[in-house]
Protein backbone atom coordinates (compact mmCIF):
# COMPACT_ATOMS: atom_id res chain seq x y z
CA UNK A 1 0.00 0.00 0.00
CA UNK A 2 1.44 3.34 -1.08
CA UNK A 3 1.05 6.22 1.34
CA UNK A 4 1.64 9.83 0.37
CA UNK A 5 1.74 13.00 2.45
CA UNK A 6 2.15 16.51 1.04
CA UNK A 7 3.60 19.56 2.75
CA UNK A 8 4.86 23.01 1.83
CA UNK A 9 1.72 24.80 0.69
CA UNK A 10 0.94 28.33 1.77
CA UNK A 11 0.10 31.84 0.68
CA UNK A 12 2.36 33.95 -1.52
CA UNK A 13 2.10 37.04 -3.66
CA UNK A 14 2.21 37.02 -7.44
CA UNK A 15 5.72 36.28 -8.64
CA UNK A 16 6.66 34.41 -5.50
CA UNK A 17 7.93 30.87 -5.08
CA UNK A 18 6.96 27.78 -3.11
CA UNK A 19 8.31 24.27 -2.90
CA UNK A 20 5.91 21.40 -2.27
CA UNK A 21 7.11 18.08 -0.88
CA UNK A 22 5.45 14.70 -0.87
CA UNK A 23 6.77 12.01 1.47
CA UNK A 24 6.05 8.55 0.10
CA UNK A 25 6.22 4.97 1.25
CA UNK A 26 9.51 3.17 0.75
CA UNK A 27 10.49 2.45 -2.88
CA UNK A 28 7.61 4.51 -4.29
CA UNK A 29 9.93 6.94 -6.04
CA UNK A 30 11.86 4.04 -7.57
CA UNK A 31 8.97 1.85 -8.68
CA UNK A 32 6.10 4.20 -9.50
CA UNK A 33 5.25 7.10 -11.71
CA UNK A 34 4.58 10.06 -9.44
CA UNK A 35 2.92 13.35 -10.12
CA UNK A 36 1.39 16.57 -8.90
CA UNK A 37 -2.23 17.42 -9.63
CA UNK A 38 -4.19 20.49 -8.64
CA UNK A 39 -7.83 21.31 -8.23
CA UNK A 40 -9.31 24.79 -7.99
CA UNK A 41 -12.85 25.32 -6.69
CA UNK A 42 -15.42 24.34 -9.29
CA UNK A 43 -12.81 22.86 -11.62
CA UNK A 44 -11.65 19.38 -12.48
CA UNK A 45 -8.43 18.00 -11.05
CA UNK A 46 -5.65 18.53 -13.58
CA UNK A 47 -2.23 16.99 -13.94
CA UNK A 48 0.44 19.63 -13.35
CA UNK A 49 3.63 17.59 -13.63
CA UNK A 50 4.63 13.94 -13.67
CA UNK A 51 7.89 12.03 -13.38
CA UNK A 52 8.29 8.36 -14.20
CA UNK A 53 10.54 5.79 -12.54
CA UNK A 54 13.33 6.67 -14.97
CA UNK A 55 13.14 10.38 -14.24
CA UNK A 56 11.41 11.44 -17.44
CA UNK A 57 9.24 14.48 -16.77
CA UNK A 58 6.18 16.06 -18.27
CA UNK A 59 4.52 19.42 -17.54
CA UNK A 60 1.20 21.04 -18.27
CA UNK A 61 1.59 23.91 -20.72
CA UNK A 62 0.36 26.35 -18.09
CA UNK A 63 3.34 25.64 -15.79
CA UNK A 64 6.18 24.93 -18.23
CA UNK A 65 9.32 26.94 -17.51
CA UNK A 66 7.93 27.93 -14.09
CA UNK A 67 7.54 24.62 -12.22
CA UNK A 68 10.07 21.83 -11.76
CA UNK A 69 9.25 18.32 -10.58
CA UNK A 70 11.94 16.16 -9.04
CA UNK A 71 12.32 13.25 -6.69
CA UNK A 72 14.77 11.85 -4.17
CA UNK A 73 14.86 8.09 -4.69
CA UNK A 74 16.75 7.48 -1.47
CA UNK A 75 14.39 9.46 0.75
CA UNK A 76 11.27 8.70 -1.35
CA UNK A 77 10.30 12.35 -1.53
CA UNK A 78 8.68 14.06 -4.50
CA UNK A 79 9.14 17.80 -4.96
CA UNK A 80 7.48 20.55 -6.94
CA UNK A 81 9.46 23.79 -7.17
CA UNK A 82 7.05 26.54 -8.20
CA UNK A 83 8.42 29.88 -9.37
CA UNK A 84 6.79 32.99 -10.84
CA UNK A 85 3.50 32.04 -9.26
CA UNK A 86 0.30 33.52 -10.62
CA UNK A 87 -3.18 33.89 -9.08
CA UNK A 88 -4.43 31.20 -11.48
CA UNK A 89 -2.06 28.73 -9.76
CA UNK A 90 -4.25 28.95 -6.67
CA UNK A 91 -5.57 25.46 -5.93
CA UNK A 92 -5.32 22.43 -3.71
CA UNK A 93 -2.27 20.49 -4.83
CA UNK A 94 -2.21 16.71 -4.60
CA UNK A 95 0.58 14.18 -4.87
CA UNK A 96 -0.26 10.97 -6.73
CA UNK A 97 1.46 7.73 -7.60
CA UNK A 98 0.78 4.55 -9.55
CA UNK A 99 2.19 2.22 -12.13
CA UNK A 100 0.93 3.86 -15.31
CA UNK A 101 1.82 3.67 -18.95
CA UNK A 102 4.21 6.13 -20.58
CA UNK A 103 1.24 7.53 -22.47
CA UNK A 104 -0.56 8.20 -19.20
CA UNK A 105 2.53 9.83 -17.74
CA UNK A 106 2.51 12.19 -20.72
CA UNK A 107 -1.23 12.86 -20.42
CA UNK A 108 -2.09 12.20 -16.79
CA UNK A 109 -5.67 11.91 -15.60
CA UNK A 110 -7.06 11.53 -12.11
CA UNK A 111 -8.68 8.20 -12.92
CA UNK A 112 -5.37 6.54 -13.80
CA UNK A 113 -3.78 7.11 -10.38
CA UNK A 114 -4.94 5.10 -7.40
CA UNK A 115 -2.71 6.50 -4.66
CA UNK A 116 -3.24 10.05 -3.40
CA UNK A 117 -2.15 12.35 -0.65
CA UNK A 118 -4.53 14.54 1.33
CA UNK A 119 -3.55 17.72 -0.50
CA UNK A 120 -1.89 21.00 0.40
CA UNK A 121 -3.36 24.43 -0.35
CA UNK A 122 -1.52 26.99 -2.47
CA UNK A 123 -2.92 30.51 -2.59
CA UNK A 124 -1.42 33.22 -4.79
CA UNK A 125 -2.61 36.78 -4.25
CA UNK A 126 -2.21 39.85 -6.43
Protein Blocks (a to p, Z undefined) as FASTA:
>chain_A
ZZdddehiacddehiacdddddddehklmmpccddddddehiacddfbdcdfkopacddf
klgokaccdddfklopacdddehiafklgccdddddddddfklmmmccfklpcbdcebja
ddddZZ
